[in-house]
């Protein structure tokens, strides 16, 4: 009987192992250039309720079209307002909902998307892995042209081969697969120097366009204020974030590995209210030989209201129209006290609303909006949406004394730790990393090459984007910062700790425990670090080198600007620069700073 039981157990274990390792071929031939969307979705469905399954693609190209894609309504942070995009219906190429223990093995496959759509979406998934794929669009929603001739009255551009256009009534009109363009956001790229600056399509829109050879357009008009030169690339898109690159919502334990995002429409890899996200060897950059300068319409990776661990390692960001990494929560404004324990809240930013931002069991923090001053905590016992813009939350105890209408709530349960390690940031006119989370942050061994704005920005606000909250444990170490901030002069600080507290509260520190140590700063101008309302800030054992770039050097000014900070240590840094570095203080006394360089008040 014992032997029989053991034998049955062995068979059961072998059976479970087989299920756990079940490999399911997608069953679609690659390289047909036909629409595989429906058949791939059928293969995805075949993996349902099979934990441990591996959905396998063969190497090759797979084309996905919006006509047969999944359509579903989603409200996504930092995307579009009611007037910009009233209908939140999303178009999804590969749709995964309620999967557990699934691996999608690309084996080097290339997913090519058509029109404007979300490439893939994970909703309420757990222990899910996507690896070894490349993602691109047949016609990116970004249009590009190489400038081959520039004068005050005439510009000639060679249009990138994937950018479709027509000349109608002597005006160039960009178009794609079932879309046109009526709003224009333009970036000028000096690809040789790796520098991106804001530009304008307006002089081109007002000019006379003439096709002078295949793909080459001559624009005649007033270009006296245009800053482009021969060899630059002008990229143009509209300003409407109607879709996102990918979307991950209410998921846990997500692994993305060895993925090449060659283009994404809208916000990039967007993760919202998800837990434990591990992104390794992700390239967000144009394919080599593509002739493109840009890989994303907006951010590279965007994290809103996540928790657990976010780990981004060995990534490469190049050619983005917005920030590569942004990690934040969302402040909701208190608009009404329904009862001592019930509050009505409102999403305030026009592009962020419609999703549940609080759940029963969440801990919350009360924040005075203008001061960004936390003054009490609470526990949510019930939460519900009243409309797309409003929520109602019920608390376990009465709200704290001093609460006033216009204050904000922050969800302090849904806050993640963040690790960004061994990544490269380049070809970006904005910031490198934005982070506001009270959990541990490590930014280590990265290269920030000529980011147009601050390489690292630690903000927090309750008046503009309403992106929360304070940081309490940040380490920035082993990084190289080279030629950053050129789009922000004279405030072109490489690292900025800049909470948007419009009213200073004496002695109240919004951010704390930030250590910037053992980094290499290669600067072309004076500014290095700015901080506001920050306590226990260390800038130590860094190497600051002067580099002669083409970027204009501004007037002499302080390398360090501190406002209303305390417990600051700026010591042991190695300056090889043609000036004497200075620490400038505002709203604080010299005794709050330990430094071995000059102080200016």
N, C-alpha and C positions, 0 to 999 in steps of 0.2 A: 504493500500500500504506500509505504514511504517512497519506494523507488518510482512508483507510478506518479505520485504527486510531484516528485522532483522532475520527472520527464515532462509532465504537463507544464510545470513552471518554466522549464527550459524552452519549450515550444512557445509559450506566451511571451517570454523575454525576446526570443528571436523574432517573433511576429511584431512586437513593439519596436524593435530596432529597425525592422524593414520599413515600418510605417514612418518612423522618425527620419529615415534616410530616403524616403520616397522621392524620386526625381521625376518631375512631370515635364515632358517637352512641350514647348509652346505650340508645336504642331503647325507652324506657319513658315512657309518658305521665305527666306530673305531675298533682297535684291530684285523684287518684282516691280517696285515703284508704284504698286497699287495700294489701295487703302486696306490696312490690316487691322484697323481699330476694333471692329466687331469680333473678329476671330481671336485676337489677343485677349479681349475681355472675356470671351468664353473660356480660354485657357486659364485665366485668372480665377474664374468661378470654379473651375475644376479643382483648385487648390483649397477651397473652402472646407473648414472642419477637418483639416489634415495637418495638425501641428508637426513641425519638422520638415514639411515638404519643401522641395527646391524646384522652383519654376525656371526652366532652362531655355534660353535663347541660343540659337546658332549664331556664329559670327556673321556679320553682314548688315545690310541696311533694311530698316522697317519704317514704313511711312504711315503716319497717323493724320487723319483729316477730321475737321470739326463736325462734318455732317453726320457722322455715325458715332461721335463721341458721347460719353455720359454727360448729361446736363443736370446740375444740381445747384441749389442756392447756398451760398456761403457768404458770411460777413467776415472780412479779413482786415486786421489792423493795418493802418497806414496805407490804405489803397485809394478808395474813391468815395466822394460825397454823394448825397442824394441827387444833387443837380448834375454832377459829372456823369454818374452812372446810376440811374434810378433802379434798374433791374440788376440784382445781384446774382443772377443765374450765371454759373461758371461752366465752361466747356473743358472737359477733362479727358486727356488722352488715355492714360492708364489709371484705373480707379480701383483702390483697395479699401474696403470697409469691413471692419470687424474681423480682421485676420489676426491669428496668433501663431507665432513660431514659423514664419514663412521667410524663405530666402529667395530673392529674385537674382538669378545668376545670368549676367549678360554675355559672358564669354567674349567681350570686346565688341558686342553689337552696337550699331549706331541707330538711334531713334531719331527720325526726322519728322518734324511737325509742320503742319500747314495752317495758315490763317493765324488767328490769335487764340491761344488756348493755354490752359495749365497742362504741363507735360505729364506729370504723375501726381497722385494725391493719396495720402494715407490718412484715413479717418477712423479713430477708435481701434487702432492696431497696437499689438504688443509683440515684442521680440521679433521685429521685422528688419530684414537686411536687404539692401539693394547694392549691387557691386558690379564692377567691370562693364560699364556702359558709357557711351557718349551720347549727348543730347544736342540737337541742332534744329534750326528752322530752315525750310526751303527758301523762304523769303523773310528774313528778320524784319521786325517792325522798326528797326534802326536803318536809316539810309545814310550812305557814306559816299564821299567823293574826294579824290586826291586833287589838290590844287596844282595845276601845271602852268598857270600864268596868272599874275596878280598885278593890277595897276589901279590907280584911283577911279578909273572909269570902266574897268573891265576885269572880269575874273573868268578864267577857263578852268573847268573841272572835269576830271576823268572819273565817271561814276563807277563805283565798285560793282562787280558783275552780278551780285545778288540783289542789288537795289534797283527796283523797277520804277520807271518814270515815264511820263508822257509830256510832250510840250503842246499845250492847248492855249490858243490865243496869245502866243509868245510868252507864256509863263510855264515854268517847270512844275509839274504836279507829281508828287510821290504817291505810289499806290502799291498795294499788295494783294493777297488772295482774299477777296471780299472786303477790303478796307481801303480807305483813302486817308488823307491827312489834312487837317484844317488848323491844328495848333502846332506850334513849332518850338522845340527846345534844342538848342544847338551847342555843341562843344567842339573846340578847336584843339587838335592834337598835333604837337610837334613830336612825331614818332621817333625821330632820331635822338632827341634829348629826353624823351619820356616825360614830357610836360603837357598837361591838359588844362585848358582855360575856358571860361565861359565865352560864348560867342552869340551870334544872332543870325537868324535866317531872314530877317526883315529886309536887308538890302537886296538879297537874291529874289525874294518874293515880289519886290517892287520893280525888278529889272526886266529887261527884254532877254529872253532865253532863245538861243539858236543852236540847233544840233549841227556841229561842224564836221563830225565824223562819228562812226559808231561808238556810242558810249561817251562821247566827249561833247560837253555843252559849254557854250560861251555866253556869259551873262554881261549885258551892257547896262550900266546905270551908275549910281553914286556909291562908290565903295571907298570914299575918302576916310571913313571912320572904321573900316574893316581892318582887323589886325592880322589877318592871315598872310602867309607867304608861300612861295613855291615849295612843295614838298610836304606841306601840312595836310592833314586829313580833317575835313569838316563832317561831323556826324550829326544827324537830325532825327528827332522823333517827336511824337505828340506828347502831351502831358497827362494823358488819361491812363490810370492804372486799373484797367477793367478786368485784367486777369493777373495771376502771379506766375512765376516760373514753375515752382512746385509748391505744394501745400501739405503740411503735416499738422493735424489737429487732434487733440485728445488721445495722443499716442504715448507709449512707454517703451523704452529700450529700443531705440531706432539706430541702426548702423548704416551709414553711407560710406562706401569704400571704393576708391579707384574709379571715380566718376568724372567725366569731362563734360562740363556744361559750356558748350560752344556759343550758345545764345539762349537767353531767357527773356520773355516778354513780361513787362510789369515788374513788380517786386520779385526778388530772386527766390532762393530756397527759403520759404517762409514757414516758420514753426510757431504754433500758437497753442498755449495751454497744453504743452506736452512735457514729458519727463524722461530724463536720461537720453541725451542725444549725442551720438559719437560719430563725428564726420572726419574721415581720414583720407588723405591723398585725393582731395577734390581740386580739380582745375576749373576755375571760372575765367576763361580766356579764349580768344578766337583760335580756331585750329590753325596750325602752321600751314602756310601756303594758301590760306583762304583769301588773303588780300583784305581782310577786315581788321579794323582797329578796336571794335567794341564787341563785348560779349553779353552785356546786360543793359536792359532798359532803365533799371534803377539799382537797388541794393543787390549785393551778392548773397549774403545770408542775413535773414532778419528773424529775430526771436522776440516774441511778445508774450509775456505772462507764462513763461515756462518755469519748471522747477527740476530738482535733482541736479545732475551734472550735464553741462554742455562742454564737450571737448572737441576742439578743432585743431587737427594736427596735420602737418605736411601739406598744407593747401597753397595754391598759387592763384592770386587774384590779379588780373590784368585787363584793362579796358572796360571800366564800369562807368555808368552815368550817375552813380550815387555810391553810398558807403559800402565797403565790402562786408563788414560785420557790424550789426547793431543789436544790442541786447538790452531790453527794458521791460518794465511793467507799464500799467496805465492808471493814472490818477482819474478817478471819477469825482465830479463836483457835487457837494451836498446842496440840493436845491430846496428841500423841504423837510421839516421835522414832523412826521406824521404822528408820532407818539414818542415818549421818552426812550423807547427801544427800537423804533422803526424810522428809517430814513429813506427819502427819495433821492436818487443819484442820477447824474446826467453825464453822458459822454460829451466832451466839449470840443475836441478837434474835429473838423469837418470830414476828415478821411478815416477816422477811427470810431466805430460804433457798431451796434447790432449783435454783438456776441456776449455771452455770459462772462462777466468779469469777476464774479464772486459766487461761491458755492457754500452750501451748508457745511459747517466744520472749519471754514477758513478763518485764519487770524487776520485782523486788519489793523492798520495804523491810521490815526487821525493826523492830518497835516494842515497847518495854516498855510494857505496858498501863497500869499505874497512873501512870507518869510521862509517858506519850506521848512517850517519847524514842526517836528513831531511832538505831540503832547498827550498821547494816550493810545491804548490798544483796546481791542475788543474781539469778540468771537461771534461769527455769523451762525445763527441757528436756522435761518431760512433766507432764500434769495429767489427773486423772480424778475423776469423781464416785463416791464409795463408797456414798452413800445421799443422800436428800434433804437431810440435815443435814451430811454430811461430804464432804470432798475429800482427795485425796492429791496432793502435788506432789513432783516430783523436780527437784533443783537441779543446776547445772553444777559446783558446788564445795561443799565442806563448809560447813555453817552457821557463822556467826560465833561467836567465843568470847563467853560471857556470855548466850547464848540460854537461856531457861528456859521450861518449860511454863506456859502462861497468857499468854505474849506473843502478839502478833498479827503477821500479815502484811498489808501494803498492796500492792495492785497499782499500781505507779507508771508503767506503760505506759498504762493506761486512765485518764488524767486529762486534762480538757479545759481550754482557755482559756475565759473567759467575758466576754461584753460584754452589759451591760444598759443600754440607752440610750433616752431619750425615752419612758419608760413612766410610767404613773400607777397608784398603789396606793392603794386606799381601801376602806372597808366591810369591814375585816378585823380580827378580834379577836386574831390571832396576829402573826407577823413578816411583813416584806415580802420580803426576800431572805435566804436562808441559803446560804452558799457555803463549801466546804472543798475547794480544789484547789490544787496547787502550781504550776500554770501561770498565766499572766498574767490578771488580773481587772480589768475596767474597769466601774465603775458610775457613769454620767454622765448629767446633765441629766434626772433623773427627779423625780417628785413623790411623796413618801410622806405621805399625808394621814391622820392619826389611825389609824395601825396600833396595835392594842391592845398589842403587845409591841415589842421592838426593831425599828426599821425595817430594820436590817441586823445579822445575827448571823453571826459567824465562829466556829465551834465547833471540832469535832474531838473524837472520843471513842472509847474502846475499852472501855466499861463499860455504856453504856445502849443507844443506838440503833446503836452500832458504825459510825458514819458517819465515814469518813476524808476528809481527812488535813490536813496543814499547808498554810498559804498562804505564798507567798514573794514575791509581786509584786502588790499590790492598789492601785488608784487609785480613790478615791471623790471625785468632783468635780462641781461645777455642779448639785448636787441641792438640792431644797427638802424639808425635814423639818418637818412641822407637827403639833403635838399628839400625838406618838407615845409609846407605852409605858405608857399609863394602866392597863393590866391587871397591871402588874408592880411597882407601888409597894411599898416604897420603892426598889427597884432598877430603876426605870423609865428606864434609859439609852437614849438614842436609837440609839446604835451600841454594840454589845457585841462585844468580841473575847474569847471565853470558852471556851478549850479546857478539857475536863474532865480535867485532870491532877490526880489526887487526891494525888499525892506530888510536891512541888516538888524539882527538881534545880537546885541553885545554879548560875547562869550558863548554864543550858540554855534557849534560846528555842525555843518550838514554832512560833510564827508570826513572820514577818519582813517588812520592807519594805512597810509599809502607810502610804499617804499619803491624808490626809483634808484636802482643800484647796478653798477657794473655794466653800463650800456655805452655804446659808441654813438656820439652825436657828431655828424658831419654837417656843419652849418655854413651858410653863405651870408647870414645877417645876424644881428645881435640877439633876438629873442630865443629863449630855450624853454622856459617853464612859466606858466601863470597858474595861480591858485586863488580861490576865494572861499572863505568860510570853511577852511579845512584844518583839522587838527591832527597832530602827530604825523607830519609829512617829512619824509626823509629823501634827500637827493644827495647821494653819497657814492664816492668811488667810480664816478663816470668819467669818460674821456671825451672832451669837447675839442674838435678840430675845425680849423677854418679851411674852407674849400672855395676855390675861385670858380664860380659858376657864371653862366650868362645872366642868372636872375639878378635883378637890381638890388643893391644894398641900400637900405634906408638910412635915415639919420641915426646918429649914435643914441642909444637908449638902453635901458636896463635889460639884462639877460633874464632876470627873475623878477616877476611882478607878483607880490603877495598882498591880498586884501582881506583884512579881518581874519587872519589865521592865527594859530597858536601851536606851540610845540614843534617848530620847524627846525630841521637840521640840514644845512647845506655845507658839507665839509668833505675834504679829501678828494675833490675832483681835480682832474688833470686838464688844464686849459692850455691849448696851444693855439692862441688866437692873437690877432694884432690889436687888441684892446684890453682894457682892464674890466672884467665882469663886475656887475653891480647888482645888488638886490634892492629893489624899490618896494617900500612899504606904504600901504594905505590903510587907514583905520586900524592900526596896530602899533605896538611899541617895539623897539629894537630888542628888549629883553625877552621877547617871545621867540626870537630866532637865534639859533646857534650857527655861526658861519665863520669861515676864514677868508671871506671876500668882503669888499666894501658894501656898506648899507647906505641907502639914500631914502630919506622920507619926503 
